Amino acid sequence: MTALRALRRVAALMLAAAPLLATSLLATATPASADRRGTSAHADAGDSDAAAQRLLAQPPFPPTDVSLFTTAAYPGGPSLEPAPPRQITDQELTAQLKATLKPRGRRAVEEALAVFHSRPIAAIVPDPNLRAALASLAGSPAQASIQSIRQGVFHQVYFGTPPNPAAVAQVVGTPEGPEIVFNERFRYEDFRLLGVTLSHETLHQDPLNNANEELINTALHTAYYGQLLLEQPQLATTRTELCRRLNTGLMALLNTRDDHGRQRLTHSTGNVLPGAATPLPSFGAAFLGTTLDGDTGTDPTSTPGNSNLDFYLSAITHTQQTGAAFNTATVELLDRHQAWATPSQRIRLARLLKLRVTHPARPSLVDSKPAIAQLSLWGIGVDVRLPW
């Protein structure tokens, strides 16, 4: 993940919106209702919220199958391989879009198909798999990404060679305007996973960037990925490279919780990547670094937000946000109001990731602290290499 300076900007997604939806078919849906629609239909009948909350009050859940996660976090796992080449037809994508969007309602299906078949959008996003990725965001907390493309915030979205060869996607500046470049390596990944990535990149809409912006964007797209798995659980075990990157981030987010089991962003009760090559004290520490005491650091800088951020943030926190910026206040909002899933749904996600949801003992203080004071945060405006 990177910053853009002058005409060039790199906002990479590692494992990784424009005006309000005035012209969207989903314009009358509030962010909070879009979020509830993405999760409430999939409440986990196996755990009551009270029982789930007690499980979540346990120390971070360790993985039982490292093949679902990255080798950066778990070097003992199999090598990372992207989805292999295959033929992808418009007919196949249309059918998958209908099936994916059906749980979100008729209007979401109509919007998705309108996006996929739109000639103006195809001029910006010519690749059908990427256009399906955009369409898959209809009816989700990330649906304002569609409007950012409709209104020409980005000149082009395409597969190519990003400046950072390890990135899944990057925003780069050009004389014609910012463009989103997806790494050619991920051309054949499932469009729904590519949509998670796209929802992150469309939040980068100006030449400025900081650690807060990368943390907030990654937290939002990871929460949406969790909601997507509640709708499409089979996506968690495809074991492609993009799947494993997203799974590792989701595990870190699910494990970032306080001793009451409440979802947090910068506070946790232990190493949120249990047994990983580099311990991590919270999801936020991957971007903000850590203090000498092992707590999550802070970034005092601020970069401008946009209406896409307001919509996404409102949906994930179940609050009404206007004029939000990429700053400490927004990080603190996400730390206090992670409302994208119920306790029982979070336990369901932990089980989808094959985490061990019961833990015999709290980790030692030594294991709870990171091995280094700053987890690869090289400074504002430069690359941040995540531990997944």
N, C-alpha and C positions, 0 to 999 in steps of 0.2 A: 504494500500500500504506500502511496507516495503523494508528494505535493506537486502542484503545478506552479511554475514561476513564469511570469510574463505571458507569452502566447502559448507556452507549453505547460501542460499539467498532467501529472500522472497520479491517478487515484486508484491504486491497485486493490483488488480483492484477493487476499491470501487465505490459505488454509494450511480460503482465500485463500421537486416537481413544480412544475409551473403553477399557473393560477388554479383555483379550485375547479372541481370537475363540472364546469358549467355546461360543456357540450357532451359530457359522457352520459350514456344511458343509465349509469349508476349515480348520477349527480345528486339524487335526493337521499341517498343512503348516508347516514352519519358515520364517521370513522368508528365510533364505538360499536355501532350495529354491525358494521362490516366485520369487525374483530369477533364479536360474539357469534356471528353466523359461521365463522371459520372454525369455531371450537365447540360450541354448545351441542352440536349434533353428534358429537363423538365422546360424550362423557363416559368414563370408564366405570362399568357396572361392577367390576371386581373389587374396587376399593371405595369406601365412603371417603369423603373429604377429611373427616376427622381421623380415620385410620391412616389415610395417606399423609396427613400432616405429621402424625407421629413418626412415620417412616422417614419423612423428609427432615425431621429433627435429628436424625442420625448423622454421623460424619459423611463426607463425600463418598458416593458409590463408586467402587472400582470397576473397571471393565473385566468381563470374563472371556471376551473374544476380541483380541487386538487386531484381527483382520478387518474389523469394521472401522478402524481409526488409522491415522497417518503414521508413517514411519518416523517422522520428525518427533512425534510424541512417544511412540512405541517402536523403537528400532527392531524389535524382534518380530514384527509383523511382516507379511509378504510385501513385496515391492509394489509401489503405486503404479497402477496402469489405468489410463483413461478408457472410456468406452471404445470398443473396437469399431472399425469402419463398417457401415451398414447402409443399405438404401433406406432413405426416409422420404416417404411420399406425402403429398398434400392430403390425400385421402386418409392416410394413417394419422396424421397430425390432427385433422379435423375430428376424427372419431375419438382420439384421446382427449382433445380439448373438451368435447361434449361430456365425456365420462368424468373428467377431472372437475369441471365446473358445475356439474349437476347438483352436488351437495350444497352449493352456494346459492342456488335458485335460478329460475328461468332468466331473469334479467342479466345475471352474470354470464350465463351461456350465450345469450344474444350479444352481449358486449364483446365477449371473447371472439366469437365468430366474425363480428363486424371488424374488429381489430385485425384478425388474421387475414381477411380478404380485402382490407382497405388498400387501394392503390396509393394514396398519399403516404400511408405508413410504410408500404412496401418500398417506396422510393427511398426511405430513410433506413429501413431494416429489410434489405432484399433477401437475406437468407431465410427460408421458411422455418427452420428450427429455431432461430433467434426470434422470428416474428411470433411463433407459437409461445416462446418463453415470455414475451411481452404480454400476449393475450392471456396467458395463464394467471396473470396477476389480477384479472377482473374479479370483483367481489371479495378481494382480500385486503388486509391492512396496507398492502403495497400498491393498490390500484391507482393512486395518483401518479405513479410512474408512467402509466399510459398517456396521461394528459401531457406530461413533460415531453414525450415523443411527438404527440399530435401537434403541439404548439411550437415545435422546432427548436426546443432548447438545445438539442444535440443534432449536429449536421448529419452524422452517419453512425450506424451501429453495425458492426461487421466482424467476421473472423479474419485474423491477420496475425502479425507478429508484434506483440506489445513490447515497449522498451524494456520492461523487466521480464525476462523469459520464464521466471517462476510464477508469474501472476496468472490468475484465471482470466481477469479482465482489467483494463485500465482506461481511465479517461485521459485523453491526450488533447492538447490544444493545437488547432490548425488555423490558418488565416480565415477559413470559412466558418469556424466555430468549433466548439469541443466535439470530440468524437469518442465513442466507446468501442474499444478494440478488445474483442475476445480472443484469447489464445487459440490458435489453430489446433492445438493439442486436444482441446475439449469440444471439437466440432460435433462429435457423435454422442455427447452426453444427453441424458434425458432433458427435454426442454423444460420440464418443471424445475429441475435443479438449476438449469441456466437462468430461469426466471428469478430464483432467489438471488443469484449473483447480480442480475440486471437491476433488481430493486435496490441494491446497495449503490451501484454505480450512478443511477439517476439522481441520487441525493447529492452528488458532487456537481454543483452548478456554477461555481465561480472559481477564480484562480487561486483562492486561498485554501489552506488545509492545515489541520493541526491534529494532535493526538486525540483530542476530544471528538473531532469529527469522525475519525476512523473508528473509535470505540463506539460511538453512538450508532453509526451506520451498520457496523458489524453486529451490535446487540439487536438492532431492529431486524436485520435480515435473518439472524439466527432464531429469533422468536418466531418470525414468519415460517421459517423452515420447520420449527416444532409444530406449528399449526398445520402445515402441509402434511407432515407425517401422521397427524391425527386423522386426516382425510385419506391419505394414501400411504398406509404403513409399509407397503412393500418396497417403497423407495429407500428405506433405511438399510436394506441388506443387499443392495445391488453390488456393493463393494467396488465400484469404479472409483477413480481418483477423486472426482468431485464429490461423490457421495461420502467418501471417507473424510475429506476435509470438512465438509459440513457437519458430519457426525461428531468429529472431534470438538468443533466449536460448540455444538449443542450439549455435549457432555460437560464441557467446562461451564456453560451457562446453567445447566440444571444443577450442577454441584456447587454453584455460587449461591449459598443460602445461609441464613443465620441459625442460631441454635434453637429457634422456634420453628424451623422449617420453611420460613418465608423466603421467596425468591428475591435475591439481591443482585447487584452488579459489581460492587466494589468491596463487599464484605462477605466473608465465609468463615467456616469453622475449621478449615484445613486445606490441604493441597487438592485443588479442583480437578487435577489430572492425576489421580492416584497411580503411583508406580511409573509415571512418565520419566523420560530422560531428564527433563528440567521441571522441577516442581513449580507450581503456579498458585499463588495464594488467593486469586480471584480472577474472574473473567476480565475485569477491567485492568488488572495488572499487566496483561499482555500488551497493553497500549500505553498505560500511564506509568509503568515501572513500579518499583517498590521502594519504601523507605528502608533505612538501616534496621528498623524493628520488624521488617517483613510485612508492613501494611501496604495497601495500594496507594500509589502516589497520586498527584494531581497535576493538572496542566492549567496555569492561570490565563492562558490566551483564549481568544474567542474568534470564531469565524461566522460569517452570516448564514442564517438558515434560509428556508424557502417554503413555499406552500406544500411541497411534497413532504418535507420534514414534519410540518404541522399535522398533516393528515396521518402519516405513518405513526408518529409519536402519540397522537390522540388515540388511535386504534389500539396500540400495544399497551398503553397505560390506562385506558378507559377514563381519560380526562379530556378536556377541551383545550387545545393548545393553539395559540395564534402568536406569530412573531417569535417563535423559538429560535435560538441560536445554538451553534455547536460550542458549548461552553460548560463550565462546571455545574451551573444550575440545571442544565438538561441532563448531565450525567447523574446528578443527585436525584432528579425526578425519576429516572429509570432505576436508580438504586432503591427508591422507596415504593415505586408503583409498577412492579413487574406483574401486570395483570393479564397476560396473554394466554394463560392456561390455569385451570383449577389445580389444586393439589393432586386430585386423583388422575388428572390428565398428565401431570408431570411424572407421576409414578408410572403411568402407562408408557410414556416416552422413554423413561429409564429402562423399562423392560424391553421395549423395541430395540434399544441400543445394546441390550444384553449386559446391562450393568447389574452388579450384585446389590440388590436393594436393601439387604440387611447387612449390618456391619457390626462385628463383635466388640470393637473398642475404638475409642477416639484416637486418631494418629498422634504420635509424639510431637512435641513442639518443634523438634529438629526437622521432622518431615513436613511440618506445616509451613516452614519458611522457605523462600526461594533460595536457590544455590548462589544467585548473584543479586546484587542490589538493584540493578536495572535490567529487566528481562528484555534485552535486545532493543530497547528504545534508544535509537541513536540521535534523537533530538527532533525538534519541531521542523517540519518541512523536508525531512529526509525519510528514507525507507524505514519501515518497521517490520522486522521479521518475526512472525508469530511462532509460538512453540507448537503449532499444529499445521 
